[in-house]
Amino acid sequence: MSLPVCPGPGVTACWNLGAHNSSADSSHGLLPPVSPGRTRRRRTTSQCKSEPPLLRTSKRTIYTAGRPPWYNEHGTQSKEAFVIGLGGGSASGKTTVARMIIEALDVPWVVLLSMDSFYKVLTEEQQVLAACNEYNFDHPDSFDFELVISTLKKLKQGKSVKIPTYDFTSHSRTKDWKTLYGANVIIFEGIMAFANAELLKLLDMKIFVETDSDIRLVRRLRRDISERGREIEGVLKQYHTFVKPAFDQHIQPTMRLVDIVVPRGSGNTVAIDLIVQHVHSQLEKVSESQVTIMFIKLQGSVTQNSYFSFLVPEC
């Protein structure tokens, strides 16, 4: 006898996923005009605050802030979320690749977690150095790995978390923290995504986005000048002093730890399709374990016709 399965609840809320400008993937016309005077810096944060995270595809709406996952009859999570780690150099196109994976996966619940939100709070002395482009933001010690790991553990278990919002203009955390919930898939991206042994254990799939260094430099120049109000001299100084050495010492060596290397970043659609196929196969295994068969005894003796099957969502 085939057991009926009740469908899960539909998506009732939609947010907009913040993403980099698509022009960031082109190496043409990337440098904005630089005015002779000092450009006033605009407030740029690690998270979009103007609208909640929502992405629409041709088939469905994807809620990118996550949601409480399926729970079994005992009130515990039936399966942990599938976590994808995305690493690579600065301005390699990690966020663009993450967005393409989310769109191609076409699953309703996805969390995109950026390592940019987890920069450490700077001391007054470090603030002075940062203002002069003399603080190294591209070193593992610049990140709060303890908070990153505890946050990702909770998300993987389906628990809600508070995410700090980092202001790149003032080099500080704002007072506003964002709430994220569990999901089918969690994508964690950042330059130091593979730089911590304990963090690596939480990643079910590790992807390195490889992009030519010249393209990464041009993208970084464009972003820091147009979006963060930096001056070209300061950006170049920071790149040659900290960014490039950090890539050679801490980021590029992690390629040997990953499962997949994606050359050319978002331009490599073949690699992205293969990644999506693998994640789909893993999610199919998860979905099988999400069906909880509950046996209900009806009026007297137990017979084959007395059993029903259904999904048990979180209350």
C-alpha positions in Angstrom: 0.0 0.0 0.0 1.4 3.4 -0.9 1.4 5.9 2.0 0.0 9.4 1.3 2.5 12.2 2.0 1.2 15.6 2.8 3.1 18.5 1.1 5.0 21.0 3.2 3.9 24.6 3.6 4.4 27.0 0.7 6.5 30.1 0.8 4.6 33.0 2.3 7.3 35.7 2.7 9.8 37.1 0.2 13.0 39.1 0.6 15.5 40.5 -1.9 19.1 39.0 -2.0 21.7 41.8 -2.1 24.3 41.1 -4.8 27.2 42.7 -6.4 26.6 44.8 -9.5 26.7 42.5 -12.6 29.2 44.8 -14.2 31.8 43.7 -11.6 32.3 40.6 -13.7 33.6 42.6 -16.7 37.1 44.0 -17.0 36.0 46.8 -19.3 35.2 50.3 -18.0 35.6 49.2 -14.4 37.5 52.3 -13.1 35.2 55.2 -12.3 36.4 58.8 -12.8 38.4 60.1 -9.9 37.7 63.7 -8.9 40.7 65.9 -8.0 39.3 66.5 -4.5 38.8 64.0 -1.8 35.6 61.9 -2.4 33.2 61.7 0.5 32.8 58.2 1.6 29.4 56.6 1.4 28.2 54.2 4.0 28.8 50.6 2.8 27.9 47.7 5.1 28.4 44.0 4.9 24.6 43.4 4.7 21.8 45.0 2.8 19.5 46.7 5.4 17.0 48.4 3.1 15.1 45.3 2.2 14.9 41.8 3.6 16.7 38.9 1.6 14.5 37.5 -1.2 15.3 36.1 -4.7 12.9 35.2 -7.4 13.7 32.6 -10.1 11.6 31.5 -13.1 10.0 28.7 -11.0 9.7 30.0 -7.5 10.6 32.5 -4.8 13.7 31.7 -2.7 13.7 33.0 0.8 17.4 33.8 1.5 17.1 34.6 5.2 16.4 30.9 5.9 13.6 29.3 7.9 13.2 26.8 10.7 13.8 23.3 9.0 11.8 20.2 9.3 11.6 18.5 12.7 10.7 14.9 13.6 8.1 13.7 16.1 10.5 14.2 19.0 10.9 17.9 18.3 14.5 17.5 17.1 15.9 18.4 13.7 15.7 15.4 11.3 18.7 16.4 9.2 21.3 19.1 9.4 21.5 21.7 6.6 23.9 21.2 3.7 26.7 23.8 4.0 28.7 25.0 1.0 31.9 26.9 1.6 33.0 29.4 -1.0 36.6 30.8 -0.9 38.9 32.7 -3.1 40.8 36.0 -3.4 39.4 39.4 -2.8 37.0 40.4 -5.7 37.3 37.0 -7.3 33.5 36.8 -7.7 32.5 34.6 -4.8 29.2 36.4 -4.1 28.3 36.3 -7.8 29.0 32.5 -7.9 27.0 32.1 -4.7 24.0 33.9 -6.3 24.2 31.8 -9.5 24.3 28.6 -7.4 21.2 29.7 -5.4 19.3 30.5 -8.6 20.2 27.2 -10.2 19.4 25.1 -7.1 15.9 26.5 -7.1 15.2 25.3 -3.5 12.9 27.5 -1.3 15.1 28.0 1.7 18.7 29.2 1.4 21.0 31.2 3.7 23.9 33.3 2.3 26.4 34.0 5.1 29.3 36.4 4.3 32.5 36.4 6.2 32.6 40.2 5.7 30.2 40.5 8.6 32.7 38.9 11.0 35.6 41.4 11.1 36.8 42.0 14.6 36.0 45.2 16.4 39.1 47.5 16.1 40.8 49.3 18.9 41.4 53.0 18.7 45.0 52.4 17.6 43.8 50.0 14.9 41.2 52.5 13.7 43.9 55.1 13.1 45.9 52.5 11.1 42.8 51.5 9.1 42.1 55.2 8.2 45.6 55.4 6.7 45.2 52.1 4.8 47.9 50.6 7.1 45.8 47.9 8.9 45.8 44.4 7.5 42.2 43.3 6.9 43.3 40.4 4.8 45.0 38.4 7.6 43.2 35.5 9.4 43.6 37.4 12.7 41.3 40.2 11.4 38.3 37.9 11.6 36.3 36.7 14.6 36.5 33.0 13.9 35.0 32.1 17.3 31.8 34.0 16.4 31.9 32.6 12.8 32.1 29.0 14.0 29.4 29.3 16.7 27.1 31.1 14.2 27.5 28.5 11.5 27.0 25.6 14.0 23.7 27.1 15.2 22.5 27.7 11.6 23.4 24.2 10.6 21.4 22.9 13.5 18.4 24.9 12.4 18.6 27.6 15.1 18.2 31.3 14.6 21.2 33.5 14.9 22.1 37.2 15.1 24.6 38.4 12.5 26.6 41.6 13.0 26.6 44.3 10.3 30.0 45.7 9.4 30.4 49.2 8.1 33.4 49.3 5.7 33.5 53.1 5.7 34.1 53.5 9.4 35.7 50.1 9.8 33.3 49.1 12.7 30.2 47.1 13.5 27.0 49.0 13.5 24.3 48.7 16.2 22.0 46.8 13.9 22.3 43.0 13.9 20.4 40.8 11.4 18.5 37.7 12.3 18.9 34.6 10.1 17.2 31.2 10.4 18.0 27.6 9.4 17.6 26.5 5.8 17.9 23.6 3.3 21.2 25.0 2.1 23.7 27.4 3.7 26.3 29.1 1.5 29.2 30.6 3.5 31.6 32.8 1.5 34.7 34.7 2.4 38.4 35.1 1.6 39.3 33.1 4.7 36.6 30.5 4.4 39.1 27.7 4.6 41.7 29.2 6.9 40.4 27.6 10.1 40.5 23.8 10.9 37.4 23.8 13.0 35.5 25.8 10.5 36.4 23.4 7.7 34.7 20.5 9.6 31.4 22.4 9.3 31.5 22.6 5.5 29.9 19.7 3.5 31.3 21.1 0.2 34.3 23.4 -0.4 34.6 25.5 -3.5 37.5 27.7 -4.5 36.7 30.5 -7.0 39.8 31.2 -9.0 40.1 34.4 -10.9 43.1 36.1 -12.6 44.9 38.5 -10.3 44.7 41.4 -12.7 40.9 41.1 -12.9 40.6 40.9 -9.2 42.7 44.1 -8.8 40.6 46.0 -11.3 37.4 44.9 -9.6 38.7 45.9 -6.2 39.7 49.3 -7.4 36.3 49.9 -8.9 34.5 48.7 -5.8 36.6 50.5 -3.2 36.6 53.8 -5.1 33.0 53.9 -6.3 31.3 52.1 -3.4 33.5 52.8 -0.4 34.8 56.3 -1.2 38.5 55.3 -1.2 41.2 57.0 -3.1 43.1 55.1 -5.8 46.5 55.6 -4.2 45.2 54.1 -0.9 43.6 51.2 -2.6 46.8 50.3 -4.5 48.9 50.8 -1.4 46.6 48.4 0.6 46.6 45.9 -2.3 50.4 45.6 -2.6 51.1 45.8 1.1 48.4 43.4 2.4 45.9 42.0 -0.1 48.4 40.3 -2.5 50.7 38.9 0.2 47.7 37.6 2.1 46.5 35.8 -1.0 49.9 34.2 -1.6 50.4 33.2 2.1 46.9 32.4 3.4 44.3 32.0 0.6 45.9 30.3 -2.4 47.4 27.5 -0.3 43.9 26.5 0.7 43.1 25.3 -2.8 44.5 21.9 -1.9 41.8 21.6 0.8 38.8 22.1 -1.4 36.6 19.7 -3.4 36.1 21.9 -6.5 38.1 24.7 -8.1 36.1 27.0 -10.3 38.4 28.8 -12.8 37.1 32.1 -14.3 34.5 32.4 -11.5 31.0 33.2 -12.6 32.0 32.7 -16.3 32.4 29.0 -15.8 28.8 27.9 -16.1 29.8 24.2 -16.7 31.5 24.0 -13.2 28.5 25.7 -11.6 26.1 23.3 -13.2 28.1 20.3 -11.9 28.1 21.9 -8.4 24.3 22.2 -8.5 23.9 18.6 -9.7 25.9 17.4 -6.7 24.0 19.5 -4.2 20.7 18.3 -5.6 21.7 14.7 -5.1 22.6 15.4 -1.5 19.3 17.2 -0.9 17.4 14.3 -2.3 19.0 12.1 0.3 18.0 14.6 3.0 14.4 14.8 1.7 14.0 11.0 2.1 14.9 11.3 5.8 12.4 14.2 6.3 9.4 12.0 5.9 8.4 10.8 9.4 6.0 7.8 9.3 3.6 8.0 12.2 1.6 4.9 13.0 -1.9 5.7 14.4 -4.0 3.0 15.9 -7.6 3.4 14.9 -10.6 1.9 16.7 -9.5 -1.5 18.0 -7.1 -3.8 16.3 -4.2 -2.5 14.2 -4.6 -3.3 10.5 -2.8 -2.2 7.4 -5.5 0.4 6.7 -4.9 2.0 10.1 -1.6 3.7 9.2 -0.9 7.1 7.7 2.3 8.9 6.6 2.9 12.6 6.9 5.5 15.3 7.3 5.9 17.0 10.7 7.0 20.6 10.4 8.2 22.8 13.2 5.2 24.2 15.1 
